[in-house]
């Protein structure tokens, strides 16, 4: 664990919303402190050295680091929680990762093997995929920048990360740690995501062997080995062996992308890029304990329903276990939104405890790399690939070629027939006993219709299935119900049976990324949405629902709105002080009081925002106070030009409402939201719905709630 040293004279005691309690470390740019905020969240806060605070070049580097970190969705990385680069004490507060550097773990405890090594590879590949999806090249991926925390590996330190330009490359300079640099960095050629892939391969090789892949007594020796030496990866098991070998190719063109690495390690087809669902699966696999996991099939993680904590055997699916194109591992249902590959303490396929499989803890492989797919299984050369057969049916071969462990033994037909006879006999006895009791009580056989065979048989209704999390429900049924508003133009407006607007597209995209194939939108009112969640009438609520301290749990926020003012463009009102003595519309909204606290105005009562817009259009009022996103929605459908003043009187953090305690769904939704910002999706929606309004929208990832 990081050694936290006490604060010294001259150290600040507070930075932003964080109280500082110690020093984590010190580098060339600044000092890193440990801080905690009022919510109890810990952060590693990097404070730029005082000697650099007036240095514009140092500040620009610091700003570049922040920009890089903020663009990356927090899949196996440390998320940015807060930052201030404009004040006298520029700082960046990132999520504090309580873990040891991979280098220290390997040097102290020895090389990693089996499932532990698999989870490291998958977690770091997930992080690199998220980094590259944000058009960032890390440029210094190495064991020191991989922290092994309780919830899996995290990739940190974007100090020299660079944003990729439109050509997809960066002009190289020899920046990085020599032993983990790629050949193109040494040669001064253009670098890109492929450069990080090479460093990833060298890092995994170090973790597996305990030796630096390109070691030498001098930098010249190290660089020569990088350019000319082939790394022996024979100790690795497949598919990791093949992936690392390709990642260490001298030519960038021959290396797989981070997406392809992640997909292959998860047993997925690498023909397409990794979706948010795949990234979520990578996080889940990496964060679990050392219980052996089974790779999913090449079918989409979001398409195949499954049950939390279990693997559906072939007898339930109607198909034999089919090796994936990359790994040969049995096909199992998705765990992207809540189902884990094997429950803690036992393996799903055999019911054996982990210690019973200690020699087979790694991924079970046995097939060549193939391509193509078929609804009934993967094919190669026209011949269906099937799992090896054992005395009781299909078996999964363990790593290293040892004896295969059996799948659950099928019940022989004769035993099944005998069981049916005994069940029928027992049922008859129970019915006769019930008839005798009824005869004694009623003195008649009139009510014993089941003995006469008359009257319809009474069917027992099937119980409504219950799910511990929304993620489980989506994984097993493909269905989700989301509560939305329906009376806000541009935000969430119902038109007949359809909904449209900013919130609606957010809700539908979240549903899709969680794996839903059937999304139902239900209109909920302001005073009904909490009950709709708690009673299970809706699974999520996306309805300009401001995060509060109620019984509702929130994921997000998905957008940071503000109480502000809408004015006519060109009226000469540019700041809140310009409204002194002017008339403002006064609907039933706390924003009216917020304005009156700042400037003396004349309120004009109105029933709702539609009435306020009529007043503003006709000149009866000079401004309409309210939530800036809602105001922009009303103004965007007008022919006249309007603008949001930009006063930002208060913050309105719009969150996704979830039933309290559903941590797994909360984490999945927050990962999706972070990806929205990283990919520019939020900016696209804001432009689509509010382009006609002069609106200074928030485009930075909001600080997320703790799930």
C-alpha positions in Angstrom: 0.0 0.0 0.0 1.2 3.6 -0.6 3.1 5.0 2.4 1.3 8.1 3.5 3.6 10.6 5.2 2.5 13.5 7.4 1.9 17.0 6.1 4.9 19.3 6.7 5.1 23.0 7.3 3.9 25.0 4.3 1.6 22.3 3.1 -2.0 23.3 2.6 -4.7 21.7 4.8 -7.5 22.1 2.2 -7.8 22.1 -1.6 -11.2 22.6 -3.1 -13.7 20.5 -1.3 -11.0 18.2 0.2 -9.4 18.2 3.6 -5.7 17.0 3.3 -4.4 14.4 5.7 -1.0 13.4 4.3 1.5 13.2 1.5 1.3 10.3 -1.0 4.4 11.3 -2.9 6.3 14.0 -4.8 7.3 14.2 -8.4 8.8 16.6 -10.9 5.5 18.4 -11.5 4.2 18.6 -8.0 3.2 17.0 -4.7 0.4 14.4 -4.4 -1.7 14.6 -1.2 -4.3 12.4 0.2 -7.6 14.2 0.7 -11.2 13.4 1.8 -14.4 15.3 1.1 -17.6 15.7 3.0 -19.0 12.5 1.4 -16.1 10.5 2.8 -14.6 10.0 -0.7 -10.8 9.9 -0.8 -8.8 11.5 -3.5 -5.1 11.7 -4.6 -4.7 15.4 -5.2 -1.8 16.5 -7.4 -0.8 20.1 -6.6 1.5 21.9 -9.1 4.7 23.0 -7.5 4.7 26.6 -6.4 7.8 27.2 -8.5 5.7 26.3 -11.6 2.5 28.1 -10.7 3.5 31.1 -12.8 5.1 29.0 -15.6 2.7 29.0 -18.5 4.4 25.9 -20.1 4.1 23.9 -16.8 0.5 24.9 -16.5 -0.3 23.9 -20.0 1.3 20.5 -19.4 -0.8 20.2 -16.2 -3.9 21.2 -18.2 -3.1 18.6 -20.8 -2.9 15.9 -18.1 -6.3 16.9 -16.8 -7.8 17.0 -20.3 -6.5 13.6 -21.0 -7.8 12.1 -17.7 -11.2 13.7 -18.1 -11.7 12.3 -21.6 -11.2 8.7 -20.4 -14.2 6.7 -19.2 -13.4 5.2 -15.8 -13.0 1.6 -16.8 -10.1 0.2 -14.7 -8.7 3.7 -14.5 -8.8 6.5 -11.8 -11.5 9.0 -12.5 -11.0 12.7 -12.1 -13.2 14.0 -9.2 -12.3 17.7 -9.1 -9.8 20.2 -10.6 -8.8 23.9 -10.5 -6.2 25.0 -13.0 -7.0 28.8 -12.9 -6.4 29.6 -9.2 -3.1 30.3 -7.3 -2.8 26.6 -6.4 -3.6 24.5 -9.5 -4.6 21.0 -8.6 -6.2 17.8 -10.0 -8.1 15.5 -7.6 -8.4 11.9 -8.8 -9.9 8.9 -7.3 -7.5 7.5 -4.7 -6.5 3.9 -5.5 -5.5 2.0 -2.4 -3.2 -0.5 -4.0 0.4 -1.5 -4.7 2.2 -0.9 -8.0 2.4 -4.1 -10.1 6.2 -3.8 -10.1 6.3 -4.0 -6.3 3.8 -6.9 -6.2 5.9 -9.0 -8.6 9.2 -8.1 -7.0 7.9 -8.9 -3.5 5.5 -11.8 -4.1 6.8 -13.3 -7.3 5.4 -13.7 -10.9 1.7 -14.0 -11.4 0.1 -17.1 -12.8 -3.2 -18.6 -13.8 -6.4 -16.7 -13.1 -4.6 -13.8 -11.3 -2.5 -13.2 -14.5 -5.6 -13.5 -16.6 -7.4 -10.9 -14.6 -4.5 -8.5 -14.7 -4.3 -8.8 -18.5 -8.0 -8.3 -18.9 -8.2 -5.3 -16.5 -5.3 -3.5 -18.1 -6.6 -4.3 -21.6 -9.9 -2.8 -20.5 -8.2 0.4 -19.3 -6.2 0.7 -22.5 -9.3 0.3 -24.6 -11.1 3.0 -22.6 -8.1 5.3 -23.0 -7.9 4.7 -26.7 -11.6 5.2 -27.2 -11.0 8.7 -25.8 -8.4 9.3 -28.5 -5.6 9.3 -25.9 -2.2 7.6 -26.1 -0.9 6.9 -22.6 2.8 6.8 -23.7 4.1 5.5 -20.4 2.3 2.2 -19.8 4.5 0.2 -17.4 4.3 -1.9 -14.2 4.7 1.2 -12.0 1.6 2.8 -13.6 -0.6 -0.3 -12.9 -1.9 -0.4 -9.3 -3.2 -3.6 -7.9 -6.2 -2.7 -5.8 -8.8 -4.8 -3.9 -11.2 -4.4 -6.8 -8.6 -5.3 -9.5 -5.9 -3.5 -11.5 -6.1 0.2 -12.3 -4.1 2.1 -14.9 -3.0 5.5 -13.6 -0.7 8.5 -14.4 -1.7 10.4 -17.6 1.2 12.8 -17.0 2.7 12.4 -20.5 -0.5 11.2 -22.2 -1.3 13.0 -25.4 -4.5 13.4 -27.4 -4.3 11.9 -30.9 -4.7 14.3 -33.7 -6.9 13.8 -36.8 -4.3 11.6 -38.4 -4.4 9.1 -35.6 -0.8 9.5 -34.6 1.5 11.8 -32.6 5.0 12.9 -33.6 7.2 10.9 -31.4 9.7 12.1 -28.9 11.6 9.7 -26.7 9.3 10.0 -23.7 8.6 7.0 -21.5 10.5 4.4 -19.5 13.2 2.8 -21.8 12.5 -0.9 -20.9 8.8 -0.5 -21.9 9.2 1.8 -24.9 8.1 0.6 -28.3 10.5 0.4 -31.3 8.8 3.4 -33.0 9.4 5.6 -29.9 13.1 4.8 -30.1 13.3 5.4 -33.8 11.5 8.7 -33.5 8.6 7.6 -35.7 5.0 8.5 -35.3 3.3 6.8 -32.3 -0.3 5.9 -31.6 -2.4 3.4 -29.7 -0.3 0.6 -31.1 2.6 2.0 -29.0 0.7 1.4 -25.8 -0.1 -2.1 -27.0 3.6 -2.9 -27.2 4.2 -1.6 -23.7 1.2 -3.6 -22.5 2.8 -6.8 -23.9 6.1 -6.0 -22.2 4.2 -5.4 -18.9 2.3 -8.7 -19.0 5.5 -10.5 -19.9 7.2 -9.0 -16.8 4.2 -9.9 -14.6 4.3 -13.5 -15.8 8.1 -14.0 -15.5 9.3 -11.5 -12.9 11.9 -10.4 -15.4 12.0 -7.2 -17.5 11.4 -8.3 -21.0 14.1 -6.0 -22.4 16.6 -5.7 -19.7 20.2 -4.6 -19.9 23.0 -3.0 -18.0 22.9 0.1 -20.1 20.2 2.1 -21.9 21.9 1.3 -25.2 21.6 -2.4 -24.5 18.0 -2.1 -23.5 17.1 -0.1 -26.7 19.0 -2.6 -28.9 17.0 -5.5 -27.3 13.7 -3.7 -28.0 14.6 -3.3 -31.6 16.1 -6.7 -32.2 15.2 -9.2 -29.4 12.2 -11.5 -29.5 10.6 -12.2 -26.1 10.0 -15.8 -25.1 6.3 -16.1 -24.1 6.3 -19.9 -24.0 5.4 -19.9 -20.3 2.1 -18.2 -21.0 -1.1 -20.2 -21.6 -3.4 -19.5 -24.6 -5.0 -17.2 -25.6 -2.7 -14.9 -23.6 0.4 -16.4 -25.2 -0.7 -15.5 -28.7 -2.0 -12.1 -27.8 1.2 -11.0 -26.0 3.4 -12.4 -28.8 1.4 -10.3 -31.3 1.4 -7.2 -29.0 5.2 -7.4 -29.0 5.6 -7.4 -32.8 8.3 -4.9 -33.9 6.0 -3.5 -36.6 3.0 -1.5 -35.3 0.9 -2.8 -38.2 1.2 -6.4 -37.0 0.0 -5.6 -33.5 -3.6 -6.1 -32.4 -5.6 -3.1 -31.1 -6.5 -2.8 -27.4 -10.1 -3.6 -28.4 -9.0 -6.8 -30.2 -6.9 -7.8 -27.2 -9.7 -7.4 -24.8 -12.2 -9.2 -27.0 -9.9 -12.2 -27.5 -9.1 -12.5 -23.8 -12.9 -12.5 -23.1 -13.5 -15.1 -25.7 -15.4 -12.7 -28.0 -15.1 -12.2 -31.7 -12.6 -9.5 -32.4 -14.1 -8.6 -35.8 -15.8 -5.5 -34.3 -14.7 -2.9 -31.7 -15.4 -3.4 -28.0 -18.7 -1.9 -26.9 -19.5 -0.4 -23.5 -21.0 -3.7 -22.5 -17.7 -5.4 -23.3 -15.8 -2.8 -21.2 -18.2 -3.4 -18.3 -17.5 -7.1 -18.6 -13.8 -6.5 -18.6 -14.2 -4.5 -15.4 -16.2 -7.2 -13.8 -13.8 -10.0 -14.6 -10.8 -8.0 -13.5 -12.5 -7.0 -10.2 -13.5 -10.4 -9.0 -11.4 -12.6 -6.8 -9.2 -15.5 -7.9 -12.1 -17.8 -8.5 -11.6 -19.4 -12.0 -13.7 -17.7 -14.7 -14.9 -19.1 -18.0 -14.7 -17.0 -21.1 -18.0 -16.2 -22.9 -18.7 -17.3 -26.4 -18.2 -15.2 -29.5 -21.9 -14.2 -29.3 -22.5 -10.7 -28.2 -22.2 -10.2 -24.4 -25.4 -8.2 -24.5 -27.4 -10.7 -26.5 -27.3 -13.9 -24.4 -29.4 -14.0 -21.3 -28.1 -15.8 -18.3 -28.5 -16.1 -14.5 -26.5 -14.2 -12.0 -23.6 -16.2 -10.7 -24.2 -19.3 -12.9 -23.2 -20.8 -16.2 -26.1 -22.2 -18.2 -25.2 -25.9 -19.0 -25.8 -27.3 -22.4 -28.9 -29.2 -21.2 -30.6 -25.9 -20.6 -29.6 -24.2 -23.8 -30.2 -27.0 -26.2 -26.7 -26.8 -27.6 -23.4 -28.4 -26.8 -20.7 -26.2 -25.3 -19.0 -24.6 -28.2 -15.4 -23.4 -28.2 -15.0 -19.7 -29.0 -12.9 -18.7 -32.0 -10.1 -17.3 -29.9 -10.0 -19.6 -26.9 -11.8 -22.9 -27.3 -13.6 -22.2 -24.1 -17.2 -23.3 -23.5 -19.9 -20.9 -24.5 -21.5 -19.4 -21.4 -24.1 -16.6 -21.0 -23.2 -13.0 -20.6 -22.2 -11.5 -17.3 -22.0 -7.9 -18.6 -24.7 -6.5 -16.4 -24.6 -8.6 -13.3 -24.0 -12.3 -13.9 -20.6 -13.4 -12.9 -18.9 -16.3 -14.7 -18.8 -18.4 -11.5 -20.1 -17.7 -8.1 -17.6 -17.0 -5.4 -16.4 -20.2 -3.7 -17.6 -22.7 -6.4 -17.3 -23.1 -10.1 -20.6 -23.1 -12.0 -19.8 -25.9 -14.4 -18.8 -28.5 -11.9 -19.9 -27.4 -8.5 -16.4 -27.9 -7.2 -14.7 -25.5 -4.9 -11.8 -23.4 -6.3 -9.2 -25.5 -4.5 -10.4 -28.6 -6.3 -9.4 -26.8 -9.6 -6.2 -25.2 -8.4 -4.3 -26.8 -11.3 -6.9 -25.6 -13.8 -7.3 -22.1 -12.5 -6.4 -20.6 -15.8 -8.6 -20.3 -18.9 -9.4 -23.7 -20.5 -8.3 -23.8 -24.0 -8.0 -26.4 -26.6 -8.8 -25.0 -30.0 -7.0 -23.3 -32.8 -7.8 -19.7 -33.6 -10.7 -19.7 -36.0 -13.0 -17.2 -37.6 -16.6 -17.0 -38.6 -19.7 -17.9 -36.7 -22.8 -20.1 -36.9 -26.0 -20.0 -34.8 -25.3 -23.4 -33.5 -21.6 -23.1 -32.9 -18.3 -22.0 -34.3 -17.1 -23.7 -37.5 -13.7 -24.1 -39.0 -13.3 -25.5 -42.5 -16.9 -26.5 -42.6 -16.5 -28.8 -39.6 -18.3 -28.0 -36.3 -16.0 -27.7 -33.3 -17.3 -29.5 -30.2 -16.0 -29.9 -26.7 -14.0 -33.0 -26.0 -16.1 -35.9 -24.9 -15.7 -37.8 -21.6 -17.4 -40.9 -20.2 -20.4 -38.8 -19.1 -20.7 -36.3 -21.9 -18.8 -33.1 -22.9 -15.8 -32.1 -20.8 -13.7 -29.0 -20.6 -9.9 -29.7 -20.9 -7.9 -28.0 -18.1 -4.8 -25.9 -18.7 -1.7 -27.9 -19.2 -3.4 -31.0 -20.7 -4.3 -32.6 -17.4 -7.3 -34.9 -17.0 -10.5 -33.2 -18.0 -13.1 -32.5 -15.3 -16.6 -33.7 -16.0 -19.7 -31.7 -16.7 -22.7 -32.5 -14.5 -23.5 -36.2 -14.9 -26.8 -36.8 -16.7 -29.5 -38.9 -15.0 -29.9 -42.3 -16.8 -33.4 -42.8 -18.5 -34.3 -45.8 -16.3 -33.7 -43.8 -13.1 -35.8 -41.0 -14.5 -38.7 -43.4 -15.2 -38.5 -44.9 -11.7 -38.5 -41.4 -10.3 -41.6 -40.5 -12.3 -43.5 -43.6 -10.9 -42.7 -42.7 -7.3 -43.8 -39.1 -7.9 -47.1 -40.3 -9.4 -47.7 -42.7 -6.5 -47.0 -40.1 -3.9 -49.4 -37.7 -5.6 -52.1 -40.3 -5.6 -51.7 -41.0 -1.9 -51.9 -37.3 -1.1 -55.1 -36.9 -3.2 -56.8 -39.9 -1.5 -55.9 -38.5 2.0 -57.4 -35.1 1.1 -60.6 -36.8 -0.2 -61.0 -38.7 3.1 -60.6 -35.6 5.2 -63.1 -33.7 3.0 -65.6 -36.7 3.3 -65.3 -36.6 7.1 -65.8 -32.9 7.3 -68.7 -32.6 4.8 -70.3 -36.0 5.0 -70.5 -36.0 1.2 -68.5 -36.5 -1.9 -70.3 -33.6 -3.6 -67.3 -31.2 -3.3 -64.6 -33.8 -4.4 -64.8 -32.9 -8.0 -61.3 -33.8 -8.7 -62.3 -37.5 -8.0 -65.2 -37.4 -10.4 -63.1 -35.6 -13.1 -65.7 -32.9 -13.6 -65.0 -29.2 -13.7 -61.9 -27.5 -15.1 -58.5 -28.1 -13.4 -57.4 -25.2 -11.4 -54.0 -23.9 -12.7 -51.5 -22.4 -10.4 -50.3 -19.1 -11.7 -46.6 -18.9 -12.4 -44.8 -16.6 -9.9 -43.6 -13.3 -11.2 -39.8 -13.5 -11.4 -37.8 -11.3 -9.2 -34.3 -10.0 -9.8 -31.8 -8.6 -7.3 -30.6 -5.9 -9.7 -31.9 -4.3 -12.8 -28.7 -5.5 -14.5 -29.8 -9.1 -13.7 -33.2 -8.5 -15.2 -31.8 -7.1 -18.4 -29.3 -9.9 -18.7 -32.0 -12.6 -18.2 -35.0 -11.1 -20.0 -33.5 -8.4 -22.3 -36.3 -6.0 -21.0 -36.2 -2.8 -19.1 -38.8 -0.2 -18.1 -37.6 3.4 -17.7 -39.7 6.3 -16.2 -39.4 9.6 -18.1 -41.1 13.0 -18.3 -43.4 13.8 -21.1 -44.1 17.6 -20.9 -40.8 19.2 -21.5 -40.0 20.2 -25.1 -36.5 19.4 -26.2 -35.9 17.4 -23.0 -38.7 14.8 -22.8 -41.9 15.4 -24.7 -44.6 12.8 -25.4 -46.2 13.0 -28.8 -48.9 10.4 -29.2 -47.3 7.1 -28.1 -43.8 8.3 -28.8 -41.3 10.2 -26.6 -38.6 12.5 -27.9 -35.9 14.7 -26.5 -32.5 14.9 -24.7 -33.6 12.8 -21.7 -35.3 10.2 -24.0 -32.2 9.5 -26.0 -30.1 9.3 -22.9 -32.6 6.7 -21.4 -32.7 4.7 -24.6 -28.9 4.7 -25.0 -28.4 3.6 -21.4 -30.9 0.8 -22.0 -29.1 -0.4 -25.1 -25.6 -0.2 -23.5 -26.9 -2.3 -20.5 -28.0 -4.9 -23.1 -31.7 -4.3 -23.3 -33.5 -5.4 -26.5 -36.9 -4.3 -25.4 -37.2 -0.8 -23.8 -40.5 0.5 -22.4 -40.8 4.2 -21.6 -43.4 5.2 -19.0 -44.3 8.8 -18.1 -43.8 9.6 -14.4 -44.6 12.8 -12.6 -42.4 14.7 -10.2 -44.1 13.4 -7.2 -44.6 9.8 -8.4 -41.1 8.8 -9.6 -39.7 7.7 -6.2 -42.7 5.5 -5.6 -42.6 4.1 -9.1 -39.0 3.0 -8.4 -39.6 1.6 -4.9 -42.7 -0.3 -6.0 -40.9 -1.8 -9.0 -43.2 -0.2 -11.6 -40.1 1.2 -13.4 -36.5 0.0 -13.3 -34.8 3.3 -13.8 -35.9 7.0 -13.9 -34.4 9.5 -16.4 -36.5 12.5 -15.8 -34.5 15.7 -15.0 -34.3 14.1 -11.5 -32.1 16.3 -9.4 -29.9 14.2 -7.1 -31.0 14.8 -3.5 -30.8 13.1 -0.2 -34.0 11.1 -0.5 -34.5 7.4 -0.3 -33.8 7.1 -4.0 -30.3 6.0 -5.1 -28.8 7.8 -8.0 -26.3 6.9 -10.7 -24.6 9.8 -12.4 -25.2 12.7 -12.8 -25.7 12.4 -16.6 -25.9 16.2 -16.8 -25.0 19.2 -14.7 -27.7 21.8 -15.2 -28.0 25.2 -13.5 -30.7 27.6 -12.3 -30.3 30.4 -14.8 -32.2 33.0 -16.9 -33.5 33.0 -20.4 -33.5 36.4 -22.3 -34.1 37.6 -25.8 -31.0 37.7 -27.9 -29.9 41.3 -28.7 -31.8 42.9 -25.8 -28.6 44.2 -24.2 -28.9 41.9 -21.2 -25.6 40.2 -20.8 -25.3 39.6 -17.1 -27.6 39.3 -14.1 -26.8 42.9 -13.0 -28.4 44.1 -16.2 -31.8 42.9 -14.9 -31.9 45.5 -12.1 -35.4 47.0 -12.0 -36.6 44.8 -14.9 -39.5 42.4 -15.0 -39.0 38.6 -14.7 -41.6 35.9 -15.1 -42.4 34.2 -11.7 -43.7 30.7 -12.1 -43.8 28.4 -9.1 -40.0 27.8 -9.1 -37.2 28.3 -6.5 -35.2 30.0 -9.3 -37.3 33.2 -8.8 -36.0 33.6 -5.2 -32.4 32.8 -6.4 -32.6 35.7 -8.8 -34.1 38.0 -6.2 -31.2 37.2 -3.9 -28.8 38.6 -6.5 -30.6 41.6 -8.0 -33.7 43.7 -7.4 -36.3 42.7 -10.0 -40.1 43.0 -10.5 -41.7 39.5 -10.5 -44.7 38.9 -12.8 -46.7 35.8 -11.7 -47.4 33.1 -14.3 -48.9 29.6 -14.1 -46.2 27.7 -16.0 -43.2 28.0 -18.4 -45.5 28.0 -21.4 -47.1 31.2 -20.1 -43.7 32.6 -19.3 -42.6 32.1 -22.9 -45.6 33.9 -24.2 -44.8 36.8 -21.9 -41.1 36.9 -23.0 -42.0 36.7 -26.6 -44.4 39.6 -26.3 -42.1 41.7 -24.2 -44.2 41.6 -21.1 -41.2 40.3 -19.1 -37.5 40.7 -19.8 -36.3 37.3 -18.5 -37.5 33.8 -17.4 -35.7 32.2 -14.6 -35.4 28.4 -14.3 -33.4 25.3 -15.1 -31.1 26.2 -18.1 -31.7 22.8 -19.9 -35.5 23.1 -19.6 -35.4 26.8 -20.6 -33.3 25.9 -23.6 -35.9 23.3 -24.6 -38.7 25.8 -24.6 -36.7 28.4 -26.4 -35.4 26.0 -29.1 -38.9 25.6 -30.6 -39.4 29.4 -31.0 -38.7 31.4 -34.2 -37.1 34.2 -32.2 -33.6 33.9 -31.0 -33.0 33.5 -27.2 -30.0 33.0 -25.0 -29.2 31.5 -21.6 -27.6 34.3 -19.6 -24.9 32.1 -18.0 -25.5 33.3 -14.4 -25.4 29.6 -13.1 -27.1 30.5 -9.9 -27.2 26.9 -8.6 -26.2 23.5 -9.7 -28.8 20.9 -10.7 -27.3 17.5 -10.9 -29.5 15.2 -13.0 -29.2 11.6 -12.0 -30.6 8.3 -13.0 -32.9 7.1 -10.3 -32.4 3.5 -9.2 -33.8 1.4 -6.4 -31.6 1.8 -3.3 -29.0 -0.9 -2.8 -28.6 -1.8 -6.5 -24.9 -1.1 -6.6 -24.2 -3.3 -9.7 -26.6 -1.4 -11.9 -25.4 2.0 -10.5 -21.8 1.2 -11.5 -22.8 0.0 -14.9 -24.9 3.1 -15.6 -22.1 5.4 -14.4 -19.6 3.7 -16.7 -22.0 4.2 -19.6 -22.4 7.9 -18.7 -18.7 8.4 -18.6 -18.4 6.8 -22.0 -21.1 9.2 -23.3 -18.8 12.2 -22.5 -15.7 10.5 -23.7 -17.2 9.8 -27.1 -18.8 13.2 -27.4 -22.3 11.8 -27.4 -23.6 14.4 -24.9 -22.3 17.2 -27.0 -24.1 15.7 -30.1 -27.4 15.6 -28.2 -27.1 19.1 -26.8 -26.4 20.4 -30.4 -29.3 18.4 -31.8 -31.9 19.7 -29.4 -30.7 23.2 -28.4 -28.6 24.5 -31.3 -30.9 27.5 -31.9 -30.3 28.8 -28.4 -27.2 30.6 -27.3 -26.4 28.2 -24.6 -23.2 27.6 -22.7 -23.8 23.9 -22.0 -21.7 21.7 -19.7 -19.5 19.3 -21.7 -17.2 18.0 -18.9 -17.9 14.7 -17.2 -19.7 15.6 -13.9 -18.3 14.3 -10.6 -20.1 11.0 -10.1 -22.1 9.9 -7.1 -20.7 7.0 -5.1 -22.6 3.8 -5.8 
